[in-house]
Amino acid sequence: MKAKLKDPDGKERSKVTEFISKQKSRQEFYPPLGKFVNLIKAEPLHNTNNAWQRWFMYLLTVVMQYTDAAKLKSVTSFLDMPDNSPVAKFLTRVKETAKCGRLYNSFVRWFGEKRKKGISFSYRFTGLESKNFSWYFNALIEDVLLIPNLSEGSVLKLHALAFIGLKLRDAVSLYSRVDISQAQVDQVKTLCQDYFKANVLFLDGVNPTVWTMGYAVPHHTQQLFQELGHGLGLNSMQGREAKHVKLAMYTKNTCNLKKSSRWPTVFRHEYVSLIWLREMDPYNVSYKQGQGKRSESYIPKSVRENDGRFCQCGLLKFNDTGCNICTSSVTNLVSQSVTNGKVILKQLL
């Protein structure tokens, strides 16, 4: 059609757009995405953060349902909530046990400033919250299960969240690695599929985060391993955002240079400080992690070291086989439902 026109990109442009509209289309050219789509890879850090953020919001919803509605309506500050109320006990546990002070403070601000305006609570998880939730997710579930008069549906959802949290933690600990084996790549696929199925069967189904975790993450982990012999950790943003801030600060100290030489100077400085000095090993200085810092693993120390007192989820064992959540008949039915691909309603009821 364009070939028949004298000036399709100028005066006769309206004829082109009308023609496209009549075809019930918005597309004039072949989309360029096809050339590049195989270069796109799921990013471990932010997908992990999104998955744990979704998990936390489900748990918070259950807690809010069992908090006295009259008290929620009357108080204006979170500090006025009774210490024995479910939401106060839960958020205290988040702050003190899971060590997520920023999350706690954000909820307190929302409770006092935005809740009564009808604004839903939202919080963007960082790598710190994701790591801490990987360590303490079942400790939070254990506390919520102590709420009196929980319905059967809520108990089922809580055990499903415990199952999902365990699969998510184990998957994250594998797909975030740079060095990985084929057996571990296969394990990532199994864990991510279990995570996906449990969300479909027991929560609100699939959203972009759940789909990415269930399908894109294991696919890209396998793809990178086949092409490069490494894991998806190659594509992680962990630590890079802080590095970018530092590079931006370097540019402020090079303002007396020509524009063309600014970035070479910045990267030369970074190379000297991060690589060259350490290779030269001046004064034989050893770079060691501080004693007070935690391990970078997503798996709790008690589980990594196979401490017989602890369950695979990180809680103290209830009996020889595991904790009271992992050995629960409800958790067993959740696991069977995920294996079969459908909820075993008769047994659950």
C-alpha positions in Angstrom: 0.0 0.0 0.0 2.9 2.3 0.8 4.5 1.6 -2.5 1.4 3.0 -4.3 1.7 6.4 -2.5 4.0 9.2 -3.4 4.8 10.5 0.1 3.7 7.8 2.7 5.9 9.2 5.4 4.8 12.8 4.9 1.6 14.3 3.5 0.0 11.0 2.9 0.8 9.6 6.3 -2.8 9.7 7.4 -3.7 7.3 4.6 -1.2 4.8 6.0 -2.6 5.0 9.5 -6.2 4.7 8.3 -5.2 1.6 6.3 -3.5 0.1 9.4 -6.7 0.9 11.5 -8.9 -0.9 8.9 -6.8 -4.0 9.3 -7.6 -3.7 13.1 -3.9 -3.5 13.8 -1.5 -1.1 15.4 1.6 -2.6 13.8 3.4 -1.1 10.9 6.8 -2.8 11.1 8.0 -6.2 12.1 8.7 -5.9 15.9 12.4 -5.7 16.7 12.0 -7.8 19.9 12.4 -11.0 18.0 16.1 -10.3 17.4 16.8 -9.8 21.1 14.4 -11.9 23.1 16.9 -14.8 23.5 19.3 -12.4 25.1 16.9 -11.5 27.9 17.3 -13.4 31.1 15.4 -13.4 34.4 17.2 -11.5 37.1 17.6 -13.4 40.3 17.7 -10.6 42.9 14.5 -8.7 41.9 12.5 -11.8 41.2 13.4 -13.2 44.6 12.4 -9.9 46.2 9.1 -9.9 44.4 8.3 -13.5 45.3 9.0 -12.9 49.0 7.1 -9.6 49.0 4.1 -11.5 47.6 4.5 -14.2 50.2 4.6 -11.6 53.0 1.5 -9.8 51.8 -0.5 -13.1 51.9 0.6 -13.7 55.5 -0.1 -10.2 56.5 -3.6 -10.4 55.0 -4.4 -13.5 57.2 -3.1 -11.7 60.3 -5.2 -8.6 59.6 -8.3 -10.7 59.2 -8.0 -12.0 62.7 -7.2 -8.6 64.3 -10.1 -6.9 66.1 -11.9 -4.8 63.5 -13.3 -2.4 66.1 -9.8 -1.8 67.5 -8.4 -1.3 64.0 -11.1 1.3 63.4 -10.7 3.2 66.6 -6.9 3.5 66.9 -4.9 6.1 64.9 -1.4 4.9 65.8 0.1 1.4 65.5 1.7 1.9 69.0 -1.8 2.1 70.4 -2.6 -1.5 69.4 -2.7 -3.9 72.3 0.5 -6.0 72.5 -1.5 -9.2 72.4 -3.3 -8.3 69.2 -2.3 -10.6 66.2 -1.0 -7.8 64.0 1.1 -6.3 66.9 2.6 -9.7 67.8 3.3 -10.5 64.1 5.0 -7.2 63.3 7.1 -7.4 66.4 8.2 -10.8 65.3 9.0 -9.4 61.9 11.2 -6.7 63.5 12.9 -8.7 66.3 13.2 -12.2 64.9 13.4 -11.6 61.1 15.4 -8.4 61.7 13.4 -6.4 59.2 13.2 -3.1 60.9 12.7 -1.1 57.7 9.6 -3.2 56.9 8.3 -2.7 60.4 8.8 1.0 60.3 7.1 1.3 56.9 4.0 -0.6 58.2 3.9 1.7 61.3 3.9 4.8 59.0 1.3 3.4 56.7 -0.9 2.4 59.7 -0.9 6.0 61.1 -0.9 8.0 57.9 -2.5 6.1 54.9 -4.6 3.3 56.2 -7.7 5.4 56.9 -7.4 7.1 53.5 -8.1 3.7 51.9 -4.5 3.3 50.6 -3.3 -0.3 50.6 -0.1 -1.2 52.3 2.9 -1.7 49.9 6.5 -2.2 50.5 9.3 -2.9 48.1 11.4 -5.8 49.4 15.2 -5.5 49.1 17.8 -8.3 49.2 18.0 -7.9 53.0 14.4 -8.7 53.6 14.5 -11.6 51.1 17.5 -13.2 52.9 16.0 -12.7 56.3 12.6 -14.2 55.3 14.5 -17.1 53.8 15.9 -17.8 57.3 12.8 -17.1 59.4 9.7 -17.6 57.3 8.5 -20.6 59.3 9.0 -18.9 62.6 6.5 -16.3 61.4 4.1 -19.0 60.3 4.5 -20.7 63.6 3.4 -17.6 65.5 0.4 -17.0 63.2 -0.8 -20.6 63.7 -1.2 -19.7 67.4 -4.0 -17.2 66.7 -7.2 -18.5 68.4 -10.1 -19.7 66.3 -8.4 -20.0 63.0 -10.7 -21.3 60.3 -9.9 -24.5 58.4 -9.3 -22.4 55.3 -6.8 -20.1 57.1 -4.9 -23.1 58.5 -4.7 -24.6 55.1 -3.5 -21.3 53.6 -0.8 -21.0 56.3 0.5 -24.5 55.7 0.5 -23.8 52.0 2.5 -20.6 52.6 5.0 -22.7 54.7 5.3 -25.2 51.8 5.8 -22.3 49.3 8.3 -20.6 51.5 10.4 -23.7 51.7 10.4 -24.3 48.0 11.1 -20.6 47.3 14.1 -20.6 49.7 15.7 -23.7 48.3 15.2 -22.5 44.7 16.6 -19.1 45.4 19.7 -20.6 47.1 20.4 -22.6 43.9 19.5 -20.2 41.0 21.3 -17.3 42.6 24.7 -19.2 42.2 27.3 -18.6 39.6 28.9 -22.0 40.0 26.2 -24.8 39.6 26.0 -28.4 38.5 23.5 -30.1 36.1 22.0 -31.9 39.1 21.3 -28.6 40.8 19.9 -27.1 37.6 17.4 -30.0 37.5 16.6 -29.4 41.1 15.9 -25.7 40.4 13.3 -26.8 37.8 11.5 -29.2 40.3 11.5 -26.6 43.1 10.2 -23.8 40.8 7.5 -26.0 39.4 6.4 -27.0 43.0 6.3 -23.3 43.9 4.2 -22.5 40.8 1.7 -25.3 41.4 1.2 -24.5 45.1 0.4 -20.8 44.2 -2.1 -22.0 41.6 -3.8 -24.5 43.9 -3.9 -22.7 47.2 -3.4 -18.9 46.6 -4.9 -16.5 44.0 -3.3 -18.2 41.0 -0.7 -16.8 38.7 0.7 -13.3 38.4 3.9 -12.2 36.4 6.1 -13.0 39.4 4.8 -16.5 39.9 5.0 -17.3 36.2 8.6 -16.0 35.9 9.6 -18.0 39.0 7.8 -21.2 37.7 9.0 -21.1 34.1 11.5 -18.3 33.1 13.9 -18.8 36.0 14.5 -22.6 35.5 14.6 -22.2 31.7 17.2 -19.4 31.8 19.2 -21.2 34.5 19.4 -24.3 32.1 20.1 -22.0 29.1 23.1 -20.2 30.8 24.5 -23.5 32.1 24.4 -25.1 28.6 25.9 -22.0 26.9 28.5 -20.8 29.5 28.7 -23.6 32.2 27.5 -21.2 34.9 24.3 -20.4 36.8 21.8 -17.5 36.6 23.9 -15.7 39.3 25.9 -14.3 36.4 22.9 -12.0 35.7 22.3 -10.9 39.3 22.0 -7.2 40.3 23.2 -8.1 43.9 25.6 -5.3 44.9 25.5 -3.5 41.6 23.2 -0.7 42.6 25.5 0.3 45.4 28.4 0.1 43.0 26.6 2.4 40.5 26.1 5.0 43.3 29.8 4.8 44.1 30.7 5.4 40.4 28.3 8.4 40.3 30.2 9.8 43.3 33.5 9.3 41.5 32.3 11.5 38.6 31.9 14.4 41.0 35.6 14.3 41.7 36.5 14.4 38.0 34.6 17.6 37.1 37.8 19.4 36.2 38.5 17.0 33.4 37.3 17.1 29.8 34.0 15.3 29.2 35.7 12.8 26.9 38.2 11.7 29.6 35.8 11.6 32.6 34.6 8.0 32.4 38.0 6.6 31.5 39.4 8.3 34.6 36.5 6.9 36.8 36.9 3.4 35.6 40.7 3.6 36.0 40.3 4.7 39.6 37.8 1.8 40.2 40.3 -0.7 38.6 43.2 0.5 40.8 41.2 0.5 44.0 39.3 -2.8 43.5 41.8 -5.0 41.5 45.3 -3.6 41.1 45.9 -2.8 44.8 44.7 -6.2 45.9 46.9 -8.0 43.3 49.9 -6.0 44.5 48.9 -7.0 48.1 50.3 -3.8 49.8 51.6 -4.5 53.3 50.1 -8.0 53.1 46.7 -6.8 54.1 44.1 -9.6 54.2 40.5 -8.7 53.3 38.2 -10.7 55.6 34.6 -10.4 56.3 33.7 -8.8 59.7 33.0 -11.1 62.6 29.6 -9.5 63.1 28.3 -10.1 59.6 26.1 -12.9 58.6 26.8 -15.6 56.0 25.6 -14.7 52.5 23.7 -18.0 52.2 20.0 -18.1 51.9 20.0 -21.3 53.8 20.1 -21.0 57.7 23.4 -22.1 59.3 21.6 -24.8 61.3 20.4 -26.4 58.1 23.6 -26.0 56.1 25.6 -27.7 58.9 23.0 -30.5 59.3 22.4 -29.7 63.0 20.2 -32.6 64.1 18.2 -30.5 66.4 16.7 -28.5 63.6 14.2 -29.3 60.8 15.0 -28.6 57.1 13.0 -25.3 57.4 15.1 -24.0 60.2 12.7 -24.5 63.2 13.6 -26.8 66.1 12.4 -30.3 65.6 9.1 -31.4 67.1 10.0 -35.1 66.7 12.7 -37.2 64.9 11.3 -36.3 61.5 10.9 -32.6 61.7 9.1 -29.5 63.2 5.4 -29.4 64.0 4.6 -27.6 60.7 6.6 -29.7 58.3 5.3 -32.9 59.9 1.7 -31.7 60.0 -0.9 -33.8 58.2 -2.1 -30.5 56.5 1.4 -29.9 55.1 1.5 -33.5 53.9 -1.8 -33.0 52.1 -0.5 -29.8 50.5 2.5 -31.6 49.3 0.4 -34.5 47.9 -1.9 -32.0 46.2 1.1 -30.3 44.5 2.4 -33.7 43.3 -1.0 -34.7 41.9 -1.7 -31.3 40.4 -5.1 -30.9 42.2 -6.3 -30.2 45.7 -7.3 -33.4 47.6 -10.5 -31.9 48.9 -12.0 -35.0 50.6 -8.9 -35.5 52.8 -8.6 -31.8 53.6 -12.3 -31.6 54.7 
